[in-house]
Amino acid sequence: MARSEHEEALLEQARKVLPAGGFGNLSFDIVIREGKAGRVWDESGNEYVDFLLGSGPMFLGHAHPDVTAAAQAQIGKGTTFFANNAAGIRLAAAIVDAVPCAEKVRFVSSGTEADAYAMRLARAFRKREKILKFEGGYHGMSDWSLMSLAPKRLGNFPQASRDSAGIPRSVAADMLIAPFNNAELAASLIREHREELAGVILEPFQRLIPPAPGFLQALRDVTRECGIPLIFDEVVTGFRFAWGGAQEFYGVTPDLCTLGKIIGGGFPLAAIAGRADIMAHFDRSLVGDENFLPMIGTLSGNPVAAAAGLASLEVLKRPGTYDRVFATGQALMDGLAEIIAETSLPAQVIGVPVLFDVVYTRETIRDYRSTMANDAAMQGRMNQRLRAGGVLKGDTKFYTSVAHTEADVAHTLDAFRKAALEEARKAAA
Ligand SMILES: Cc1ncc(COP(=O)(O)O)c(C=O)c1O
């Protein structure tokens, strides 16, 4: 892709004023100027089919007219009040209506916050301190979440290892780690530690790994048996896998869940939702001073974000919307798998039609440790070639949107075929 002097100058300025030259998210060698439906343009004017989708929020595609109109209407009336607002109340009602576990809802501004509050809520409810999470599971950037997300050195379960500099050692002692998709081991750890466990948190679909049949139900059963709140992190899966999220898609209802991305319509908004008796800890009048969990955020339930989120949910609720995006994603997954077979690329497609990727190994992927077989260097080369061919995606994900078209699918498969052939040539050389 050709790069304009204008974009070069911006990148140069970024390197001067931003650590490592970026915001911390996608690689820092591109500046995105605008997006429309399933496409984005960089500051040099290059066009890409966009499967990054802002890391997931733009499930309807960029600048959807209904979402834009709802946000603009609110902006004209003021952008934040630090008080209840109509759009936020209606958005909470829509979440209660859609999400099986949601009896009450509290808003925050990011998935990180939502997950940190959900864990604190479980501690307050259970009057215990430890949380069990799964190796490789992502729950944002709090101290408690950055435990055994991507350990380089594999330890023994349930020992937690810190993923970031700056996290106190004492936090690791309050976390227990289990391998995803191993119901037996998780259940035995939960039973063994039941007297000190406050909650169990997981992504019901961990990164790109679907739950094995029976895994979520086994966790549901053992946490219910032990009276320990089960938390589904649905920041990614909420309103994406189904109207009721992964809990509807997989038919297992947790006690609490966190939501983000889609419910903010592209603005900063996330939520904790769940059982009324647990959410009661946010209400001093119900639980008293000692059990009360204060929760204040300047922008929590921001009216512009809530209006955009509500408008997004209204579009998603229209009949046929999920069928359409699942069909688009399935066509992509099938097309990629065909090209992999044709070109004998040592790779496979994993995930579901709304969220998947190609992983560069033929090993079965069922937990974090099996993902280590992925050839990250090959994945990086393929992603770079896709980008050069006008396809933008995250390092490890394709997010599909309602706005992607058959032409977008055809363009993507064409770019992937060229990239795979180049990889095959490189391997033969
Ligand atoms: C499963 C999951 N939980 C939590 C988060 C954190 O959300 P945020 O980036 O809004 O803090 C993410 C973000 O990608 C996520 O994928």
The ligand as an ORCA input file, in Angstrom:
! r2SCAN-3c Opt
* xyz 0 1
  C     -13.479    -10.751     26.700
  C     -13.056     -9.338     26.970
  N     -13.207     -8.841     28.207
  C     -12.859     -7.587     28.510
  C     -12.319     -6.747     27.571
  C     -11.892     -5.375     27.955
  O     -12.733     -4.413     27.404
  P     -12.196     -2.923     27.204
  O     -11.171     -2.968     26.121
  O     -13.438     -2.165     26.857
  O     -11.627     -2.495     28.524
  C     -12.154     -7.201     26.265
  C     -11.581     -6.324     25.237
  O     -11.262     -6.733     24.143
  C     -12.507     -8.543     25.961
  O     -12.290     -9.047     24.740
*
